Amino acid sequence: MFDIDDTILDFQSSEKRALKKLFQHLNKPLTPAIANYYHQLNTILWQRYEKGNLTRSDLLNSRFTLLFRHFGEDINGAAIEKTYRQYLAEGHDPIPGAKQLLMALSQNHELYIVTNGIAKTQEKRVHEAGIAKYFNQMFISENIGYQKPQRAFFDFVAHQIKHFDRRKALVIGDSLTSDILGAANYGLDSVWFNPHHALNQTKTQPTYQIDKLNALTAICN
């Protein structure tokens, strides 16, 4: 069960490109300070969403309002959000080695997507990246009504997969607070994809840790 963003597809690259296009559309300068604050703010809001303290719609409709307010400008954040998501959906650069890995694993394993992203955006990115054919099914929090790391999210996934066996299931993702914690809470093995060798400052311990996707082949054999 693969996360998408910064596990299979390079979300950081997509986000930077989308922000640049958005600010060009708005005819406003995108300074490093604005970009850095947006990234920090967005991370905080998604973490609140993961914990169930913020709804998806509140997250999407408030992040640009909060961003511009921080820099002294009141704008219609909900309207800007729609434009931003259109640009974000255009980004589907794969993480190095992702396509080759999926092609190899799909020969002998059932592959699934588990993501907290926006359904229309994620579906478009996965299909345009040419990797949809490797997955049996996509599980997206917006469609399910629950999000990682909630047990209800993984419970839904488990009931949708025929002959689901926790002992044979593996969750792969870059987020300790979403993918790895969700797997741990549901009694599943996990792989923390950590290419930048970040320190684990949480109490959650992944079953495995890798810094390159091709290292997953040895784990799955």
Backbone as a chain_set.jsonl record, in Angstrom:
{"seq": "MFDIDDTILDFQSSEKRALKKLFQHLNKPLTPAIANYYHQLNTILWQRYEKGNLTRSDLLNSRFTLLFRHFGEDINGAAIEKTYRQYLAEGHDPIPGAKQLLMALSQNHELYIVTNGIAKTQEKRVHEAGIAKYFNQMFISENIGYQKPQRAFFDFVAHQIKHFDRRKALVIGDSLTSDILGAANYGLDSVWFNPHHALNQTKTQPTYQIDKLNALTAICN", "coords": {"N": [[0.853, -1.184, 0.0], [0.884, 1.94, -1.107], [1.73, 5.268, -0.34], [1.27, 8.372, -2.113], [2.339, 11.101, -2.507], [5.553, 12.387, -2.479], [6.49, 9.877, -2.182], [5.865, 8.106, -4.293], [5.325, 9.97, -6.33], [6.875, 13.114, -7.022], [6.11, 15.388, -4.912], [7.054, 17.765, -3.828], [8.319, 19.059, -5.944], [6.125, 19.4, -7.647], [4.521, 21.073, -6.098], [6.09, 23.426, -5.857], [6.181, 24.23, -8.544], [3.457, 24.643, -9.058], [2.821, 26.711, -7.266], [4.413, 28.747, -8.299], [3.214, 29.13, -10.826], [0.682, 29.913, -9.967], [1.132, 32.388, -8.655], [2.123, 33.842, -10.775], [-0.182, 33.91, -12.301], [-1.747, 35.469, -10.622], [-0.393, 37.743, -10.823], [1.522, 38.511, -8.946], [4.452, 38.815, -6.904], [6.386, 35.954, -6.082], [8.029, 35.452, -3.374], [10.931, 34.079, -1.643], [10.344, 34.09, 1.099], [7.542, 34.045, 1.183], [7.015, 31.609, -0.106], [8.279, 29.81, 1.664], [6.794, 30.25, 4.002], [4.268, 29.445, 3.184], [4.714, 26.696, 2.777], [5.312, 25.833, 5.406], [2.932, 26.544, 6.723], [1.054, 25.0, 5.294], [1.905, 22.413, 5.9], [1.371, 22.313, 8.67], [-1.427, 22.6, 8.661], [-2.236, 20.271, 7.258], [-1.357, 18.343, 9.065], [-3.064, 18.864, 11.19], [-5.407, 18.119, 9.955], [-4.929, 15.355, 9.607], [-5.058, 14.571, 12.261], [-7.691, 14.869, 12.743], [-8.628, 17.312, 13.517], [-9.354, 19.275, 11.821], [-11.354, 19.954, 9.011], [-11.385, 18.705, 5.624], [-12.387, 20.539, 3.722], [-12.246, 22.955, 5.149], [-9.501, 23.159, 5.434], [-8.612, 23.44, 2.742], [-9.987, 25.734, 1.937], [-9.0, 27.684, 3.545], [-6.212, 27.947, 3.558], [-4.879, 29.671, 1.702], [-6.076, 32.073, 2.303], [-5.134, 32.471, 4.919], [-2.404, 32.551, 4.356], [-2.042, 34.901, 2.737], [-3.072, 36.775, 4.489], [-1.199, 36.744, 6.497], [0.813, 38.156, 5.302], [-0.303, 40.614, 5.153], [-2.558, 41.038, 3.503], [-5.912, 40.803, 2.437], [-7.721, 38.295, 0.915], [-9.757, 36.313, -1.367], [-9.54, 33.293, -0.445], [-10.647, 30.787, -1.05], [-11.365, 30.901, -3.76], [-8.879, 31.281, -4.966], [-7.708, 28.903, -4.258], [-8.941, 26.988, -5.929], [-7.839, 27.585, -8.428], [-5.143, 27.105, -7.878], [-5.166, 24.338, -7.348], [-5.715, 23.328, -9.853], [-3.332, 23.843, -11.181], [-1.645, 22.312, -9.569], [-2.486, 19.74, -10.089], [-1.322, 19.255, -12.493], [1.215, 18.435, -12.027], [3.288, 15.694, -12.046], [5.714, 14.367, -11.696], [7.693, 11.512, -11.378], [9.193, 9.959, -8.478], [12.669, 9.178, -8.504], [13.274, 6.009, -9.879], [10.757, 5.027, -9.315], [8.815, 4.143, -11.258], [10.05, 1.884, -12.372], [10.25, 0.272, -10.114], [7.515, -0.15, -9.433], [6.65, -1.48, -11.706], [8.131, -3.857, -11.503], [7.33, -4.912, -8.972], [4.604, -5.251, -9.34], [4.354, -7.559, -10.752], [4.264, -9.751, -9.06], [2.882, -9.01, -6.824], [0.057, -7.498, -5.192], [-0.763, -4.199, -5.667], [-1.589, -1.143, -4.083], [-2.941, 2.165, -3.721], [-2.777, 4.473, -1.099], [-3.913, 7.389, 0.077], [-4.048, 10.734, 1.408], [-4.681, 12.819, -0.139], [-6.352, 15.127, -2.449], [-9.081, 13.904, -4.227], [-9.74, 14.235, -7.085], [-7.468, 15.583, -7.959], [-5.357, 13.812, -7.267], [-6.024, 11.477, -8.701], [-5.83, 12.378, -11.348], [-3.091, 13.036, -11.484], [-1.852, 10.542, -11.024], [-2.753, 9.012, -13.199], [-1.78, 10.526, -15.391], [0.882, 10.311, -14.953], [1.375, 7.822, -15.81], [1.256, 5.519, -14.24], [-0.959, 4.322, -13.206], [-1.803, 1.852, -14.117], [-0.415, -0.044, -12.711], [-1.574, -0.407, -10.272], [-3.996, -2.027, -8.217], [-6.126, -0.765, -7.002], [-7.237, 2.5, -5.93], [-7.187, 4.171, -2.892], [-8.578, 6.858, -1.451], [-8.666, 9.451, 0.868], [-10.614, 11.476, 0.748], [-12.704, 10.275, -0.643], [-13.276, 8.118, 0.977], [-13.945, 9.095, 3.504], [-12.588, 9.039, 5.802], [-9.255, 9.559, 7.116], [-5.741, 8.83, 6.796], [-3.862, 8.952, 9.801], [-5.991, 7.389, 10.774], [-7.663, 4.573, 12.205], [-10.024, 3.808, 11.035], [-9.748, 4.447, 8.374], [-7.864, 2.537, 7.42], [-9.274, 0.3, 8.088], [-11.406, 0.404, 6.326], [-9.997, 0.059, 3.92], [-8.953, -2.535, 4.315], [-11.294, -4.067, 4.305], [-12.08, -3.785, 1.719], [-10.227, -5.072, 0.177], [-9.874, -8.219, -1.139], [-9.471, -11.207, 0.7], [-7.745, -10.063, 2.566], [-4.82, -9.901, 4.457], [-3.261, -9.127, 7.33], [-0.695, -9.893, 8.022], [0.634, -10.103, 5.66], [0.605, -7.661, 4.561], [1.862, -4.418, 3.636], [2.781, -1.134, 4.309], [3.89, 1.698, 2.608], [5.479, 4.742, 2.869], [6.241, 8.315, 3.177], [5.638, 9.758, 5.402], [5.81, 9.932, 8.838], [3.832, 10.563, 10.681], [1.497, 10.032, 9.405], [1.433, 7.827, 7.35], [3.175, 5.829, 8.552], [2.46, 5.842, 11.289], [-0.258, 5.263, 10.985], [-0.131, 2.666, 9.931], [1.095, 1.334, 12.078], [-0.842, 1.636, 14.081], [-2.774, -0.029, 13.098], [-1.68, -2.478, 13.111], [0.102, -3.214, 11.072], [2.963, -3.94, 9.03], [5.508, -1.597, 8.083], [7.173, 0.688, 5.821], [9.373, 3.231, 6.0], [9.977, 5.74, 3.827], [12.704, 7.545, 3.461], [14.479, 9.582, 2.071], [16.067, 11.813, 2.572], [17.258, 11.418, 4.943], [16.067, 12.227, 7.394], [15.609, 12.944, 10.887], [13.943, 10.792, 13.13], [11.642, 12.048, 15.088], [9.476, 11.259, 16.468], [7.387, 8.993, 18.387], [6.792, 6.818, 16.976], [7.786, 3.89, 15.354], [9.028, 2.717, 12.337], [8.779, -0.431, 10.566], [10.693, -0.955, 8.651], [13.266, 1.046, 7.107], [14.121, 3.054, 4.364], [16.224, 4.692, 1.925], [16.225, 4.815, -0.749], [14.042, 3.945, -3.388], [14.377, 1.515, -4.744], [15.372, -0.186, -2.858], [13.278, -1.378, -1.713], [12.643, -3.672, -3.038], [14.153, -5.859, -2.08], [13.037, -6.129, 0.447], [10.458, -6.943, -0.091], [10.715, -9.409, -1.289]], "CA": [[0.0, 0.0, 0.0], [1.778, 3.078, -1.314], [1.38, 6.677, -0.351], [1.651, 8.959, -3.401], [3.16, 12.306, -2.485], [6.926, 12.24, -1.998], [6.805, 8.453, -2.087], [5.851, 7.679, -5.69], [5.434, 11.178, -7.143], [7.625, 14.188, -6.38], [5.157, 16.439, -4.586], [7.754, 19.038, -3.601], [8.503, 19.667, -7.259], [4.805, 19.802, -8.145], [4.067, 22.199, -5.288], [6.855, 24.612, -6.243], [5.752, 24.641, -9.882], [2.087, 25.14, -8.966], [2.857, 28.017, -6.6], [4.979, 29.706, -9.244], [2.187, 29.423, -11.815], [-0.406, 30.632, -9.303], [1.511, 33.783, -8.415], [2.17, 34.474, -12.091], [-1.592, 34.145, -12.649], [-2.229, 36.563, -9.778], [0.483, 38.892, -11.082], [2.141, 38.868, -7.678], [5.776, 38.188, -6.75], [6.51, 34.831, -5.151], [9.327, 35.583, -2.724], [11.287, 32.919, -0.815], [9.644, 34.179, 2.386], [6.157, 33.61, 0.966], [7.042, 30.174, -0.404], [8.612, 29.088, 2.891], [5.686, 30.337, 4.951], [3.192, 28.585, 2.674], [5.076, 25.303, 3.038], [5.156, 25.602, 6.837], [1.506, 26.627, 7.035], [0.375, 23.864, 4.687], [2.267, 21.236, 6.693], [0.623, 22.379, 9.928], [-2.85, 22.372, 8.385], [-2.421, 18.861, 6.928], [-1.196, 17.583, 10.303], [-4.329, 19.026, 11.927], [-6.38, 17.285, 9.244], [-4.621, 13.966, 9.945], [-5.493, 14.329, 13.638], [-9.137, 15.038, 12.819], [-8.951, 18.611, 14.113], [-9.673, 20.204, 10.742], [-11.969, 19.264, 7.887], [-10.702, 18.899, 4.346], [-12.855, 21.774, 3.093], [-11.69, 24.085, 5.897], [-8.083, 23.233, 5.091], [-8.436, 23.963, 1.39], [-10.553, 27.065, 1.779], [-8.376, 28.661, 4.449], [-4.747, 28.066, 3.543], [-4.408, 30.866, 1.002], [-6.543, 33.214, 3.087], [-4.176, 32.634, 6.011], [-1.11, 32.922, 3.786], [-2.015, 36.31, 2.344], [-3.323, 37.585, 5.68], [0.083, 36.843, 7.202], [1.598, 39.185, 4.621], [-1.032, 41.876, 5.197], [-3.512, 41.214, 2.406], [-7.123, 39.992, 2.532], [-8.11, 37.797, -0.412], [-10.708, 35.208, -1.392], [-8.691, 32.11, -0.485], [-11.335, 29.648, -1.662], [-11.286, 31.054, -5.212], [-7.483, 31.058, -5.345], [-7.456, 27.473, -4.057], [-9.374, 26.249, -7.113], [-6.837, 27.804, -9.465], [-3.926, 26.421, -7.446], [-5.324, 22.886, -7.499], [-5.606, 23.025, -11.282], [-1.899, 23.809, -11.482], [-1.047, 21.211, -8.824], [-2.854, 18.487, -10.759], [-0.47, 19.095, -13.676], [2.517, 17.936, -11.597], [3.296, 14.245, -11.817], [7.066, 13.835, -11.854], [7.909, 10.373, -10.482], [10.421, 9.827, -7.701], [13.599, 8.307, -9.232], [13.135, 4.572, -9.681], [9.387, 4.645, -8.947], [8.155, 3.366, -12.312], [10.71, 0.587, -12.475], [9.864, -0.489, -8.922], [6.116, -0.554, -9.548], [6.583, -2.48, -12.772], [8.676, -5.113, -10.986], [6.522, -5.445, -7.864], [3.257, -5.604, -9.8], [4.375, -8.898, -11.347], [3.998, -10.783, -8.053], [2.217, -8.439, -5.654], [-1.07, -6.587, -5.407], [-0.369, -2.858, -5.261], [-2.695, -0.225, -3.822], [-2.601, 3.522, -3.322], [-3.475, 4.992, 0.081], [-3.509, 8.795, 0.098], [-4.919, 11.741, 2.008], [-4.803, 13.925, -1.077], [-7.64, 15.472, -3.044], [-9.368, 12.807, -5.156], [-9.619, 14.601, -8.501], [-6.071, 15.937, -8.202], [-4.509, 12.62, -7.203], [-6.363, 10.58, -9.811], [-5.269, 12.96, -12.569], [-1.634, 12.936, -11.435], [-1.459, 9.136, -11.151], [-2.999, 8.571, -14.572], [-0.903, 11.212, -16.332], [2.242, 9.817, -14.715], [1.471, 6.525, -16.457], [1.473, 4.457, -13.254], [-2.246, 3.798, -12.731], [-1.941, 0.457, -14.539], [0.264, -0.945, -11.783], [-2.314, -0.486, -9.012], [-5.294, -2.696, -8.221], [-7.164, 0.156, -6.568], [-6.794, 3.702, -5.231], [-7.975, 4.528, -1.712], [-8.348, 8.279, -1.218], [-9.402, 9.838, 2.076], [-11.793, 12.275, 0.395], [-13.768, 9.356, -1.046], [-13.569, 7.172, 2.057], [-14.555, 9.778, 4.639], [-11.605, 8.976, 6.89], [-7.923, 9.811, 6.606], [-4.593, 8.316, 7.528], [-3.587, 7.601, 10.287], [-7.141, 6.821, 11.485], [-7.911, 3.142, 12.024], [-11.185, 3.646, 10.159], [-9.247, 4.484, 6.987], [-7.274, 1.242, 7.095], [-10.338, -0.698, 8.202], [-12.102, 0.464, 5.037], [-9.106, -0.55, 2.926], [-8.877, -3.973, 4.585], [-12.55, -4.708, 3.92], [-12.236, -3.694, 0.271], [-9.271, -5.976, -0.458], [-10.254, -9.607, -0.924], [-8.499, -12.055, 1.397], [-6.743, -9.204, 3.2], [-4.074, -10.555, 5.536], [-2.364, -8.136, 7.928], [0.673, -10.42, 8.081], [1.228, -9.991, 4.332], [0.4, -6.289, 4.084], [2.975, -3.506, 3.878], [2.49, 0.267, 4.01], [5.106, 2.427, 2.245], [5.215, 6.166, 2.795], [7.274, 9.227, 3.666], [5.161, 10.481, 6.583], [5.747, 9.183, 10.098], [2.592, 10.872, 11.395], [0.349, 9.597, 8.606], [1.599, 6.464, 6.828], [3.806, 4.899, 9.484], [1.611, 5.767, 12.465], [-1.478, 4.554, 10.596], [0.201, 1.245, 9.831], [1.341, 0.831, 13.435], [-2.123, 1.58, 14.794], [-3.597, -1.106, 12.541], [-0.934, -3.726, 13.201], [0.701, -3.526, 9.775], [4.349, -3.583, 8.81], [5.629, -0.353, 7.33], [8.466, 1.12, 5.302], [9.511, 4.69, 5.97], [10.827, 6.221, 2.744], [13.372, 8.701, 4.063], [15.639, 9.837, 1.208], [16.895, 12.918, 3.06], [17.79, 10.985, 6.237], [15.514, 13.04, 8.477], [15.577, 12.288, 12.188], [12.623, 10.405, 13.614], [11.406, 12.721, 16.363], [8.205, 10.769, 16.985], [7.458, 7.731, 19.117], [6.417, 5.768, 16.034], [8.93, 3.242, 14.736], [8.696, 1.911, 11.161], [9.386, -1.759, 10.519], [11.882, -0.79, 7.818], [13.556, 2.402, 6.65], [14.92, 3.048, 3.143], [16.467, 6.016, 1.36], [16.007, 4.692, -2.191], [12.89, 3.088, -3.603], [14.73, 0.172, -5.197], [15.672, -1.007, -1.687], [12.053, -2.055, -1.327], [12.599, -4.976, -3.708], [14.684, -6.889, -1.173], [12.102, -6.28, 1.563], [9.238, -7.608, -0.56], [11.001, -10.742, -1.808]], "C": [[0.891, 1.237, 0.0], [1.077, 4.41, -1.079], [1.81, 7.227, -1.719], [2.701, 10.05, -3.244], [4.479, 12.107, -1.761], [7.258, 10.803, -1.619], [6.895, 7.871, -3.492], [6.021, 8.874, -6.63], [6.09, 12.296, -6.339], [6.704, 15.379, -6.115], [5.848, 17.784, -4.391], [7.957, 19.783, -4.908], [7.183, 20.196, -7.805], [4.301, 21.039, -7.411], [4.783, 23.486, -5.691], [6.391, 25.15, -7.597], [4.349, 25.253, -9.842], [2.032, 26.516, -8.311], [3.377, 29.092, -7.546], [3.94, 30.115, -10.285], [1.043, 30.23, -11.207], [-0.06, 32.103, -9.138], [1.707, 34.539, -9.724], [0.761, 34.822, -12.547], [-2.159, 35.339, -11.879], [-1.458, 37.86, -10.01], [1.079, 39.436, -9.785], [3.506, 38.193, -7.586], [5.73, 37.041, -5.733], [7.914, 34.879, -4.563], [9.649, 34.303, -1.955], [10.557, 32.918, 0.52], [8.207, 33.681, 2.263], [6.11, 32.106, 0.731], [7.322, 29.357, 0.852], [7.466, 29.11, 3.886], [4.522, 29.467, 4.483], [3.481, 27.124, 2.994], [4.884, 24.957, 4.513], [3.688, 25.57, 7.231], [0.755, 25.41, 6.522], [0.654, 22.579, 5.458], [1.475, 21.182, 7.988], [-0.85, 22.051, 9.708], [-3.113, 20.902, 8.049], [-2.247, 17.977, 8.154], [-2.45, 17.693, 11.161], [-5.433, 18.191, 11.28], [-6.175, 15.815, 9.58], [-5.131, 13.605, 11.335], [-7.009, 14.478, 13.809], [-9.568, 16.354, 13.42], [-9.335, 19.66, 13.079], [-10.293, 19.423, 9.598], [-11.199, 19.563, 6.606], [-11.102, 20.23, 3.713], [-12.314, 23.006, 3.813], [-10.214, 24.272, 5.582], [-7.905, 23.928, 3.745], [-8.904, 25.405, 1.264], [-9.863, 28.126, 2.628], [-6.892, 28.885, 4.208], [-4.242, 29.298, 2.805], [-4.919, 32.147, 1.665], [-5.557, 33.518, 4.201], [-2.81, 33.081, 5.501], [-1.056, 34.416, 3.477], [-2.269, 37.231, 3.528], [-2.032, 37.786, 6.465], [0.958, 37.936, 6.602], [0.787, 40.462, 4.395], [-2.028, 42.119, 4.092], [-4.702, 40.28, 2.591], [-7.573, 39.599, 1.127], [-9.148, 36.694, -0.251], [-9.917, 33.906, -1.555], [-9.327, 30.927, -1.177], [-11.241, 29.707, -3.188], [-9.871, 30.788, -5.707], [-7.131, 29.583, -5.238], [-7.825, 26.665, -5.293], [-8.354, 26.381, -8.245], [-5.552, 27.048, -9.133], [-4.027, 24.919, -7.68], [-5.261, 22.457, -8.968], [-4.143, 22.925, -11.683], [-1.231, 22.616, -10.797], [-1.309, 19.876, -9.511], [-1.996, 18.22, -11.993], [0.883, 18.465, -13.315], [2.497, 16.449, -11.3], [4.669, 13.642, -12.078], [7.271, 12.671, -10.888], [9.192, 10.514, -9.678], [11.363, 8.908, -8.479], [13.441, 6.832, -8.859], [11.725, 4.1, -9.419], [8.735, 3.749, -10.003], [8.745, 1.97, -12.426], [10.327, -0.315, -11.307], [8.443, -1.012, -9.042], [5.943, -1.634, -10.61], [7.044, -3.842, -12.254], [7.774, -5.72, -9.919], [5.154, -5.916, -8.326], [3.199, -6.99, -10.44], [3.941, -9.966, -10.35], [3.276, -10.278, -6.807], [1.001, -7.618, -6.083], [-0.665, -5.228, -4.841], [-1.589, -1.961, -5.126], [-2.142, 1.147, -3.454], [-3.429, 3.89, -2.099], [-3.014, 6.435, 0.268], [-4.541, 9.68, 0.779], [-5.166, 12.909, 1.062], [-6.22, 14.141, -1.586], [-7.906, 14.52, -4.214], [-9.124, 13.177, -6.622], [-8.169, 14.907, -8.868], [-5.19, 14.695, -8.259], [-4.775, 11.661, -8.362], [-5.751, 11.078, -11.118], [-3.754, 12.781, -12.6], [-1.167, 11.494, -11.659], [-1.637, 8.646, -12.581], [-2.029, 9.233, -15.554], [0.562, 10.822, -16.129], [2.456, 8.447, -15.346], [1.679, 5.363, -15.51], [0.169, 3.832, -12.75], [-2.385, 2.306, -13.017], [-1.294, -0.523, -13.575], [-0.528, -1.182, -10.497], [-3.664, -1.173, -9.184], [-6.422, -1.734, -7.885], [-6.525, 1.363, -5.885], [-7.741, 3.986, -4.078], [-7.602, 5.95, -1.313], [-9.253, 8.752, -0.089], [-10.673, 10.624, 1.758], [-12.973, 11.383, 0.027], [-14.206, 8.45, 0.098], [-14.309, 7.837, 3.215], [-13.702, 9.719, 5.886], [-10.22, 9.184, 6.28], [-6.872, 9.076, 7.433], [-4.2, 9.347, 8.577], [-4.762, 6.915, 10.991], [-7.313, 5.337, 11.167], [-9.05, 2.909, 11.037], [-10.769, 3.678, 8.692], [-8.73, 3.109, 6.589], [-8.288, 0.113, 7.225], [-11.136, -0.76, 6.903], [-11.279, -0.241, 3.96], [-9.089, -2.07, 3.082], [-10.134, -4.698, 4.128], [-12.777, -4.679, 2.409], [-11.318, -4.67, -0.473], [-9.63, -7.419, -0.123], [-9.103, -10.37, -0.266], [-7.389, -11.231, 2.037], [-6.123, -9.916, 4.393], [-3.069, -9.555, 6.092], [-0.909, -8.592, 7.908], [1.388, -10.263, 6.742], [1.116, -8.577, 3.759], [1.576, -5.403, 4.48], [2.573, -2.106, 3.439], [3.805, 0.989, 3.746], [4.764, 3.908, 2.126], [6.313, 7.001, 3.401], [6.893, 9.902, 4.977], [5.064, 9.578, 7.809], [4.404, 9.366, 10.787], [1.348, 10.42, 10.655], [0.484, 8.132, 8.211], [2.082, 5.483, 7.894], [2.981, 4.756, 10.758], [0.329, 5.011, 12.156], [-1.256, 3.065, 10.504], [0.378, 0.636, 11.217], [0.042, 0.669, 14.211], [-2.995, 0.416, 14.332], [-2.866, -2.446, 12.541], [-0.317, -4.177, 11.898], [2.182, -3.173, 9.764], [4.422, -2.341, 7.929], [7.058, -0.117, 6.875], [8.46, 2.643, 5.257], [10.49, 5.068, 4.868], [11.423, 7.55, 3.183], [14.634, 9.054, 3.284], [16.58, 10.917, 1.724], [17.46, 12.643, 4.455], [17.361, 11.918, 7.377], [15.529, 12.24, 9.776], [14.14, 11.953, 12.563], [12.432, 10.989, 15.014], [10.05, 12.352, 16.953], [8.437, 9.486, 17.78], [7.151, 6.541, 18.213], [7.652, 5.2, 15.34], [8.481, 2.421, 13.521], [9.339, 0.535, 11.267], [10.689, -1.714, 9.745], [12.055, 0.686, 7.484], [14.467, 2.311, 5.425], [15.138, 4.478, 2.673], [16.391, 6.018, -0.161], [14.901, 3.679, -2.419], [13.279, 1.66, -3.995], [15.113, -0.761, -4.045], [14.445, -1.788, -1.23], [11.965, -3.47, -1.94], [13.063, -6.094, -2.793], [13.742, -7.159, -0.017], [10.9, -7.13, 1.138], [9.486, -9.022, -1.081], [11.028, -11.773, -0.676]], "O": [[1.564, 1.534, 0.987], [-0.031, 4.639, -1.564], [2.625, 6.61, -2.404], [3.807, 9.945, -3.773], [4.519, 11.714, -0.595], [8.178, 10.544, -0.843], [7.881, 7.222, -3.841], [6.767, 8.802, -7.606], [5.887, 12.409, -5.13], [6.536, 16.256, -6.962], [5.296, 18.826, -4.747], [7.786, 21.001, -4.969], [7.123, 21.295, -8.356], [3.727, 21.942, -8.02], [4.143, 24.526, -5.848], [6.229, 26.357, -7.779], [4.082, 26.254, -10.507], [1.281, 27.387, -8.751], [2.851, 30.205, -7.589], [3.795, 31.298, -10.594], [0.498, 31.125, -11.853], [-0.876, 32.971, -9.449], [1.483, 35.748, -9.779], [0.528, 35.892, -13.108], [-2.948, 36.118, -12.413], [-1.804, 38.918, -9.483], [1.132, 40.645, -9.56], [3.695, 37.108, -8.136], [5.115, 37.153, -4.672], [8.87, 34.405, -5.176], [8.747, 33.525, -1.647], [10.189, 31.856, 1.022], [7.715, 32.975, 3.142], [5.268, 31.41, 1.298], [6.683, 28.33, 1.083], [7.192, 28.106, 4.544], [3.863, 28.822, 5.298], [2.592, 26.396, 3.433], [4.347, 23.897, 4.833], [3.249, 24.691, 7.974], [-0.083, 24.849, 7.228], [-0.24, 21.754, 5.649], [0.965, 20.127, 8.365], [-1.448, 21.306, 10.485], [-4.109, 20.34, 8.505], [-2.925, 16.957, 8.273], [-2.856, 16.716, 11.792], [-6.284, 17.629, 11.969], [-7.147, 15.097, 9.816], [-5.58, 12.483, 11.569], [-7.542, 14.24, 14.892], [-10.729, 16.518, 13.796], [-9.612, 20.808, 13.428], [-9.811, 18.345, 9.25], [-10.461, 20.545, 6.52], [-10.246, 20.966, 3.222], [-11.962, 23.994, 3.169], [-9.73, 25.399, 5.477], [-7.141, 24.887, 3.626], [-8.284, 26.204, 0.563], [-10.106, 29.321, 2.458], [-6.357, 29.917, 4.614], [-3.269, 29.914, 3.239], [-4.265, 33.187, 1.593], [-5.184, 34.671, 4.412], [-2.138, 33.892, 6.138], [-0.135, 35.111, 3.905], [-1.745, 38.343, 3.573], [-1.795, 38.855, 7.028], [1.749, 38.565, 7.304], [1.139, 41.289, 3.554], [-2.326, 43.267, 3.764], [-4.522, 39.094, 2.87], [-7.778, 40.453, 0.265], [-9.389, 36.204, 0.852], [-9.656, 33.472, -2.677], [-8.635, 30.141, -1.825], [-11.057, 28.677, -3.838], [-9.68, 30.148, -6.74], [-6.347, 29.069, -6.036], [-7.094, 25.747, -5.667], [-8.046, 25.408, -8.932], [-4.948, 26.425, -10.007], [-3.077, 24.299, -8.157], [-4.808, 21.356, -9.282], [-3.758, 22.03, -12.435], [-0.351, 21.98, -11.378], [-0.454, 18.99, -9.512], [-1.946, 17.093, -12.485], [1.612, 18.013, -14.198], [1.777, 15.995, -10.41], [4.778, 12.54, -12.615], [7.044, 12.829, -9.688], [10.161, 11.116, -10.14], [10.896, 7.933, -9.068], [13.47, 6.462, -7.685], [11.494, 2.896, -9.309], [8.165, 2.71, -9.669], [8.014, 0.989, -12.563], [10.106, -1.513, -11.483], [8.19, -2.188, -8.783], [5.18, -2.583, -10.428], [6.416, -4.862, -12.538], [7.485, -6.916, -9.96], [4.601, -6.867, -7.773], [2.114, -7.534, -10.646], [3.329, -10.965, -10.729], [3.08, -11.026, -5.85], [0.942, -7.111, -7.204], [-0.273, -5.122, -3.679], [-2.506, -2.01, -5.946], [-1.027, 1.271, -2.947], [-4.636, 3.651, -2.063], [-1.849, 6.676, 0.583], [-5.742, 9.414, 0.734], [-5.803, 13.89, 1.445], [-7.155, 13.436, -1.204], [-7.055, 14.351, -5.087], [-8.374, 12.491, -7.316], [-7.698, 14.541, -9.945], [-4.38, 14.536, -9.173], [-3.84, 11.101, -8.934], [-5.218, 10.291, -11.9], [-3.195, 12.413, -13.633], [-0.208, 11.253, -12.391], [-0.775, 7.948, -13.114], [-1.512, 8.568, -16.452], [1.383, 10.985, -17.032], [3.585, 7.962, -15.413], [2.215, 4.329, -15.908], [0.205, 2.902, -11.945], [-3.013, 1.58, -12.246], [-1.594, -1.716, -13.617], [-0.183, -2.069, -9.716], [-4.38, -0.939, -10.158], [-7.531, -1.856, -8.406], [-5.427, 1.274, -5.336], [-8.957, 4.037, -4.263], [-6.476, 6.221, -0.896], [-10.455, 8.486, -0.09], [-11.693, 10.454, 2.426], [-14.117, 11.702, 0.351], [-15.371, 8.061, 0.178], [-15.186, 7.233, 3.833], [-14.06, 10.29, 6.916], [-10.032, 9.007, 5.076], [-7.086, 8.748, 8.6], [-4.203, 10.538, 8.267], [-4.552, 5.953, 11.73], [-7.135, 4.901, 10.03], [-9.041, 1.93, 10.291], [-11.377, 3.004, 7.86], [-9.109, 2.576, 5.546], [-8.174, -0.911, 6.551], [-11.497, -1.84, 6.437], [-11.807, -1.039, 3.185], [-9.197, -2.803, 2.098], [-10.057, -5.817, 3.62], [-13.572, -5.457, 1.882], [-11.596, -5.048, -1.611], [-9.682, -7.793, 1.049], [-7.936, -10.205, -0.621], [-6.231, -11.647, 2.053], [-6.832, -10.467, 5.236], [-2.125, -9.175, 5.399], [0.002, -7.773, 7.791], [2.618, -10.286, 6.694], [1.488, -8.333, 2.612], [2.204, -5.608, 5.518], [2.082, -1.914, 2.327], [4.731, 0.911, 4.553], [3.867, 4.284, 1.372], [7.213, 6.478, 4.059], [7.732, 10.55, 5.602], [4.33, 8.589, 7.812], [3.891, 8.434, 11.406], [0.255, 10.425, 11.221], [-0.274, 7.289, 8.69], [1.471, 4.437, 8.109], [2.822, 3.643, 11.259], [-0.127, 4.206, 12.968], [-2.095, 2.28, 10.946], [-0.129, -0.451, 11.493], [-0.149, -0.322, 14.915], [-3.848, -0.066, 15.078], [-3.384, -3.437, 12.025], [-0.216, -5.375, 11.634], [2.604, -2.217, 10.414], [3.521, -2.07, 7.135], [8.014, -0.638, 7.449], [7.648, 3.257, 4.566], [11.68, 4.763, 4.95], [10.721, 8.559, 3.265], [15.742, 8.849, 3.779], [17.756, 10.942, 1.361], [18.063, 13.52, 5.073], [18.172, 12.336, 8.202], [15.468, 11.011, 9.761], [13.23, 12.75, 12.335], [12.988, 10.489, 15.992], [9.536, 13.046, 17.831], [9.552, 8.966, 17.831], [7.24, 5.39, 18.641], [8.468, 5.949, 14.802], [7.646, 1.527, 13.658], [10.33, 0.359, 11.976], [11.67, -2.352, 10.126], [11.112, 1.472, 7.569], [15.461, 1.584, 5.437], [14.345, 5.369, 2.977], [16.478, 7.07, -0.795], [14.829, 2.666, -1.723], [12.596, 0.706, -3.625], [15.175, -1.977, -4.224], [14.556, -2.74, -0.458], [11.285, -4.345, -1.402], [12.441, -7.155, -2.735], [13.651, -8.291, 0.456], [10.394, -7.936, 1.919], [8.527, -9.764, -1.293], [11.255, -12.957, -0.924]]}, "num_chains": 1, "name": "protein.A"}
